[in-house]
């Protein structure tokens, strides 16, 4: 087992222990529901569920999103487009994306939001709100 991370685990100020690899992560058989269940089990086993209120999860999501922004803060647009070509930077981006996604999934689970349905509905609304103009640029 690898060493625990020095970063706080989602929903807590305690360091996150390294998660053992699971058959689901190795097989590529991942679903939103399965990931939400794993996150819930992870938190429950550590009695962290008490901290997973909508307010706390929304705040944590915001903090993790800011940490993702921080990676790109002083990069030029060209440098930011190449960030995944640098293994050290790619690892940081993937970690922050995972943190953001983990908090978003936990937030949705706590409030009963179907993230995929919410996104599909939002895209439907945006397609009506921002119709194409024929130029490919609907912001004109």
Secondary structure, DSSP 8 states (H G I E B T S, - for coil): -----SSB-TTSSSB-------HHHHHT---HHHHHHHHHHHHHHTT-GGG--HHHHHHHHHHHHHHHHHHHTT--HHHHHTGGGSHHHHHHHHHHHHHHHHHHHHHHHHHT--HHHHHHHHHHHHHHHT---SSS-TT-
